[in-house]
Amino acid sequence: MARILVVEDENYQAMEMSWMIQDAGYSVVGPEASVEATRQVLAQQRVDLALLDVMLGDETVFPISRLLDSLCTPFIFVTVCSPAALPAEFQARPLLAKPYRPADLVSSIQAILKNP
């Protein structure tokens, strides 16, 4: 079962996303709400994919996306930001715009993990 890390600082959205992931048959890691908490999780656990909110309180998730790149772990930005608002190095990365439909979240995950 694929392990999906949820990085989202809004508690309700984090829990809703986690339920959608579980309902689709995946295992949820987190949710985590800060860069430091996410670093600690990634130091201890392997994940197959990460779902990243761009803004985590007053910090951005970009240190985590760089860390995930170094670990060769795919990720999807789940955000209200447009791709143009992302640093150039991440503008071509998968992005799911909030608000999204549950089916869109699941199909985005499946496209990355190549699951039917």
Backbone bond lengths (Angstrom), bond angles and torsions (degrees), N, CA, C in turn:
res aa  C-N    CA-C-N  psi(-1)  N-CA   C-N-CA  omega(-1)  CA-C   N-CA-C  phi
1 M - - - 1.448 - - 1.525 108.83 -
2 A 1.328 116.16 128.54 1.462 120.89 -179.43 1.523 110.77 -67.24
3 R 1.329 114.50 142.02 1.468 122.03 179.87 1.522 108.67 -104.48
4 I 1.340 115.30 120.96 1.461 120.87 -176.23 1.516 109.88 -115.47
5 L 1.323 115.00 122.84 1.457 122.14 178.64 1.522 109.33 -86.21
6 V 1.336 115.78 129.40 1.455 121.84 176.66 1.531 107.92 -106.69
7 V 1.333 116.13 123.09 1.460 122.35 177.45 1.530 106.44 -120.88
8 E 1.335 114.95 102.02 1.470 122.29 -174.22 1.518 108.12 -153.38
9 D 1.329 117.11 128.19 1.469 119.92 -176.45 1.526 114.07 -90.55
10 E 1.313 118.46 -12.60 1.464 121.11 176.09 1.522 107.69 -88.19
11 N 1.331 116.72 112.77 1.457 121.69 -172.22 1.523 113.31 -55.09
12 Y 1.322 117.45 -47.40 1.461 119.38 -178.08 1.530 111.10 -61.60
13 Q 1.332 116.42 -45.62 1.466 119.73 179.49 1.525 111.37 -63.87
14 A 1.325 116.72 -38.20 1.461 120.78 179.29 1.529 110.84 -63.43
15 M 1.318 116.25 -43.86 1.463 119.67 -179.40 1.528 111.08 -69.34
16 E 1.318 116.77 -41.83 1.463 120.33 178.25 1.534 110.95 -60.79
17 M 1.317 116.16 -44.52 1.460 120.98 178.32 1.534 110.19 -62.55
18 S 1.316 116.81 -42.95 1.468 121.11 179.19 1.521 111.39 -60.07
19 W 1.331 116.79 -43.49 1.473 120.22 178.70 1.521 111.28 -62.90
20 M 1.329 117.17 -40.93 1.467 120.56 178.80 1.525 110.83 -62.18
21 I 1.320 115.83 -41.90 1.462 120.95 -179.69 1.528 110.42 -64.69
22 Q 1.319 116.25 -45.21 1.466 120.40 179.00 1.521 110.98 -64.04
23 D 1.321 116.74 -42.81 1.468 120.54 179.03 1.526 111.49 -61.38
24 A 1.328 117.44 -28.40 1.463 121.83 178.65 1.531 112.34 -83.12
25 G 1.340 116.80 -2.02 1.461 120.39 175.25 1.514 115.76 95.92
26 Y 1.314 117.19 14.40 1.461 120.82 179.38 1.526 110.20 -104.67
27 S 1.314 115.75 162.48 1.456 122.51 176.15 1.529 109.03 -95.81
28 V 1.329 116.30 135.47 1.465 121.31 -178.36 1.521 110.21 -98.56
29 V 1.319 115.61 134.27 1.459 122.71 171.37 1.525 105.23 -110.33
30 G 1.307 116.71 128.66 1.464 121.66 -175.90 1.511 109.84 96.83
31 P 1.289 117.53 -147.21 1.453 128.54 6.09 1.524 113.28 -74.66
32 E 1.336 114.38 151.84 1.456 122.57 176.85 1.523 108.67 -113.92
33 A 1.335 116.20 147.25 1.460 120.05 -173.13 1.522 114.47 -117.02
34 S 1.351 117.57 3.26 1.463 119.58 -179.16 1.525 110.04 -146.34
35 V 1.315 114.53 162.72 1.461 120.27 178.09 1.527 109.85 -62.92
36 E 1.319 117.29 -46.39 1.473 120.07 -177.26 1.527 112.04 -63.61
37 A 1.312 118.12 -44.66 1.466 120.87 178.94 1.529 110.50 -62.23
38 T 1.321 116.97 -38.62 1.461 121.05 179.20 1.519 110.84 -68.03
39 R 1.322 117.69 -40.03 1.475 120.70 176.03 1.527 110.51 -58.15
40 Q 1.326 116.56 -43.52 1.461 120.59 -179.12 1.527 111.04 -62.80
41 V 1.316 116.63 -42.31 1.465 120.31 178.14 1.525 110.42 -62.85
42 L 1.325 117.09 -46.23 1.464 120.27 -178.23 1.527 112.49 -67.26
43 A 1.309 117.80 -23.30 1.467 120.84 175.84 1.525 111.20 -73.68
44 Q 1.329 116.45 -20.89 1.462 120.69 -175.20 1.519 114.57 -110.39
45 Q 1.325 117.40 -22.48 1.463 120.19 -173.04 1.518 111.37 -133.68
46 R 1.303 114.57 149.09 1.467 121.92 173.18 1.522 107.91 -92.74
47 V 1.319 116.27 137.47 1.456 120.76 174.13 1.522 108.41 -125.78
48 D 1.322 115.48 156.36 1.463 120.98 -178.88 1.521 112.75 -94.96
49 L 1.330 115.96 -22.35 1.457 122.25 -177.61 1.516 107.79 -162.14
50 A 1.325 116.85 149.86 1.466 121.00 175.69 1.518 109.59 -126.33
51 L 1.326 115.36 141.93 1.459 123.23 173.06 1.515 106.57 -108.99
52 L 1.327 116.75 119.07 1.457 121.51 -169.31 1.525 112.88 -119.54
53 D 1.321 116.02 119.54 1.460 120.29 167.57 1.526 105.92 -76.20
54 V 1.312 117.99 137.15 1.465 120.74 -175.86 1.525 111.95 -70.83
55 M 1.319 117.10 -43.75 1.461 120.47 -178.70 1.525 110.09 -101.36
56 L 1.319 115.62 121.96 1.467 122.50 177.83 1.522 106.54 -117.67
57 G 1.329 115.78 90.46 1.458 118.79 -174.49 1.511 109.46 63.40
58 D 1.334 116.40 -121.11 1.466 120.15 -179.38 1.530 113.08 -99.72
59 E 1.325 117.17 14.25 1.461 120.60 178.26 1.528 110.06 -124.37
60 T 1.323 115.36 161.76 1.462 119.93 175.99 1.525 109.45 -101.72
61 V 1.302 115.08 161.96 1.461 121.53 -178.16 1.536 112.56 -86.67
62 F 1.320 117.73 0.83 1.463 119.97 -173.22 1.531 114.93 -60.08
63 P 1.345 120.95 -33.28 1.469 117.91 173.71 1.543 112.04 -60.51
64 I 1.318 116.20 -33.11 1.472 119.76 178.59 1.523 110.24 -73.36
65 S 1.323 117.83 -40.54 1.464 118.44 179.28 1.527 110.60 -64.07
66 R 1.317 117.25 -35.19 1.473 119.91 175.76 1.532 110.83 -67.31
67 L 1.321 116.72 -40.51 1.463 120.74 177.09 1.527 110.37 -62.94
68 L 1.317 117.26 -44.55 1.462 120.82 177.94 1.524 110.92 -60.76
69 D 1.321 117.23 -40.38 1.469 120.39 175.43 1.523 110.82 -57.60
70 S 1.330 116.84 -44.64 1.472 120.32 -178.96 1.525 111.38 -65.59
71 L 1.328 116.96 -25.93 1.466 122.26 178.21 1.532 112.22 -91.40
72 C 1.326 116.47 0.73 1.474 122.78 -176.80 1.531 111.78 57.95
73 T 1.319 116.00 38.00 1.460 122.43 179.24 1.521 108.86 -105.55
74 P 1.335 117.31 123.20 1.464 119.17 -179.97 1.525 111.86 -69.70
75 F 1.326 114.95 156.54 1.463 119.74 177.63 1.520 109.96 -149.40
76 I 1.327 114.11 159.83 1.456 122.67 176.93 1.516 107.13 -126.89
77 F 1.318 116.77 128.84 1.455 119.32 172.19 1.529 107.75 -76.93
78 V 1.323 116.81 131.18 1.459 122.68 176.15 1.519 104.89 -120.37
79 T 1.342 116.42 103.66 1.453 119.32 -164.78 1.522 112.47 -157.27
80 V 1.315 115.31 164.91 1.463 120.96 171.19 1.529 109.93 -87.68
81 C 1.310 117.99 -10.42 1.468 122.33 -179.54 1.528 110.60 -71.61
82 S 1.307 115.98 148.99 1.463 120.11 174.23 1.524 108.35 -85.49
83 P 1.329 117.55 159.04 1.465 119.04 177.34 1.535 112.19 -55.75
84 A 1.317 117.45 -33.06 1.464 120.93 -179.35 1.526 112.33 -65.81
85 A 1.336 117.18 -21.50 1.467 121.07 179.77 1.532 112.11 -82.15
86 L 1.323 116.83 -9.82 1.463 121.35 -179.73 1.528 109.83 -83.87
87 P 1.337 117.06 155.50 1.468 119.05 172.48 1.534 109.79 -56.94
88 A 1.295 117.09 149.44 1.467 122.19 -176.24 1.531 112.42 -50.79
89 E 1.319 116.90 -37.67 1.467 120.01 -177.28 1.528 113.06 -64.96
90 F 1.328 117.61 -16.98 1.469 121.10 -177.20 1.524 114.27 -115.43
91 Q 1.315 118.29 0.66 1.463 120.25 -174.97 1.521 114.08 -64.93
92 A 1.301 118.35 -24.09 1.461 121.39 179.63 1.528 112.37 -92.49
93 R 1.312 117.50 -0.48 1.461 121.60 -178.08 1.524 111.28 -75.56
94 P 1.331 116.71 155.94 1.467 119.67 178.45 1.527 110.83 -59.21
95 L 1.327 114.94 138.37 1.448 120.87 -179.13 1.526 108.30 -140.84
96 L 1.321 115.37 129.82 1.452 122.26 175.56 1.518 106.67 -112.18
97 A 1.327 115.92 118.87 1.463 120.69 -175.63 1.524 111.07 -79.44
98 K 1.327 115.41 134.85 1.456 121.43 172.18 1.522 108.31 -83.55
99 P 1.299 119.03 143.02 1.460 127.18 -8.36 1.523 109.68 -74.88
100 Y 1.300 116.08 153.67 1.456 122.11 -178.29 1.527 108.71 -129.75
101 R 1.314 115.09 160.83 1.469 120.55 174.99 1.524 108.08 -87.48
102 P 1.335 118.73 145.86 1.465 120.39 177.90 1.529 112.60 -51.76
103 A 1.326 117.04 -40.24 1.470 119.90 -179.73 1.524 111.37 -62.56
104 D 1.336 116.99 -33.89 1.468 119.83 178.36 1.529 111.31 -68.27
105 L 1.334 116.16 -38.31 1.469 119.71 177.17 1.520 110.14 -62.57
106 V 1.324 116.14 -48.59 1.465 120.52 -178.01 1.528 110.89 -64.02
107 S 1.325 117.80 -42.87 1.469 118.57 -179.45 1.530 111.48 -67.60
108 S 1.324 118.09 -32.67 1.467 120.89 175.67 1.526 110.72 -64.41
109 I 1.332 115.60 -43.04 1.463 120.32 177.08 1.523 110.55 -62.30
110 Q 1.323 115.99 -47.91 1.464 120.27 -178.08 1.527 111.79 -62.53
111 A 1.326 117.13 -36.09 1.473 119.83 179.40 1.521 110.98 -63.45
112 I 1.321 116.78 -37.02 1.470 120.53 -179.81 1.531 110.47 -76.06
113 L 1.324 116.40 -44.23 1.465 120.16 -176.02 1.520 113.20 -84.58
114 K 1.322 116.62 -7.38 1.472 122.53 178.87 1.525 112.21 60.44
115 N 1.343 116.25 39.56 1.466 121.22 177.50 1.517 109.05 -99.48
116 P 1.328 116.79 146.84 1.474 119.82 177.11 1.517 111.20 -69.55
